């Protein structure tokens, strides 16, 4: 009989001084060899549950833990200590940077093994194997601080895999990975299920979780639905209601009035054709003739609008830019680029290709090793950093890297005050920024009591208060549930429509498809493609070679010979033909 390796019965946990439990009445059994995915909105209790499994709760995070939690057959009274549990349950944190501290990649990966007193020869073999599995072979001597966000995430996964735990728990392990990297993590999970006794993975994206055995849908600290992917994901409205982006196949099927249990792109296309739906005549021509700036959900077939005026003023001019970290090969290698006023530019590419390094030149955080960057006609080396920062607002990938004040209002006011504005002007700009980001009325709250999505909005508000004409955002949707992603993206869209120039780094290709005007793809520190978004997605083979992948809706459009940017565009290109 397949005995569960984890058994949770009526588990409750309440954080110290919290008014209500973060976990409530959790009943769950994880069978040996099973691959389970946990989904749900921000604050549903997913991370809290993960931390209970390896003993961080309640040993390090204090609060009241009630109910029963058995690990590997141990009774509650015999439950191992945290250091013993680490051999059984390995945890990759949602904030993966919090678990990296060594001076090079090899030492980081070996840390757990050193604490487990593994022999040196075996340790070396296990480190090499773990790094190879996550694509970091050859990075052994790199300082973790010098890695890109996605590479750090891979390193955190490798450091857990090297310890060979019986159960691997990964809390949103793909948030900072490029599209192919995300796909590889799920392939790794599939491979590991044959080697270890259990995999539990928290995820916001739904497309890749079809390979799981079971999905747990959490809401307000409870498991509200449990079952195979085909059962949970076939209801797009229910999934979206719980803060999870639904499969776009199910969204299209629902839009066409069809049953939504065909989850894969191929199965959905077959069902749509079988129901008599066909592509309208001249549908693709209509899509290509549509104005680039029109929202992707606008129907094709409308009269074409005037194209963007390419003669608009260039607000950013980059010429032959080269940047090196110390003696390393160039992180940015010969990039030349112009960005016009009012554009919404998506900057994409494989982890470590130089996106963030390039973006940090726009507000003077980096100085060119060679070449030149001009903002508003003036070289960045001729600007003072405060004045350049006032013209180019930069929102970091992790909002906690730029938030430090005691109240929301003080955080937003900091930049404006430092530019010498009067208190009346500061108050006016702060009120406007809070209103624009949906944070009005929360002036006196502690920023670190906000949700991750709200802290992201706060970081944007603090930049807006200085009234920059150019806004650079580095992965602004990382770590957010679907509701939070849409909220921050709609805010950025409004800012762009009000006249601000937006440069957004992202690995979420659906964000590129549905929000950006222009897509700049980098590889190996160079720009390898630069064009409008529809052109970017017209060559899936090129994307794949660059470790990118067209988003689900775009690939669904391919099945009908369309290069569409959204499900709504596909639906508007189809018509039902009666037999």
Buried (B, 14 or more C-beta within 10 A) or exposed (E): EEEBBBBBBEBBBBBEEEEEBBBBEBBBEBBBBBBBBBBBBBBBBBBBBBBBBBBBBBBEBEBEBEBEBBBBEBEEEEBBEEEEBBBBBBBBBBBBBEBBEBEBBBBBBBBBBEEBEBEEEEBBEBBBBBBEBBBBEEBBEBEBEBBBBBBBBBBBBBBBBBBBBBBBBBBBBBBBBBBBBBBBBBEBBEEBBEEBBBBBBBBBBBBBBBEBBBBBBBBBBBBBBBEEBEEBBBBBEBBBBBBBBBBBBBBBBBBBEBEBBBBBBEEBBEBBEEBEBBBEEEBBEBBBBBBBBEBBEBBBBEEEEEEBEEEEEBBBBBBEBBBBEEEEEBBBBBBBBBBBBBBBBBBBBBBBBBBBBBBBBBBBBBEBBEBBBBBBEBEBEEBEEEEBBBBBBBBBBBBBEBBEBEBBBBBBBBBBBEBEBEEEEBBBBBBBBBEBBBBEEBBEBEBEEBBBBBBBBBBBBBBBBBBBBBBBBBBBBBBBBBBBBBBBBEBBBEBBEEEBBBBBBBBBBBBBBBBBBBBBBBBBBBBBBBEBBBBBBBBBEBBEEBBBBBBBBBBBBBBBEBBBBBBBBBBBBBEEEEE
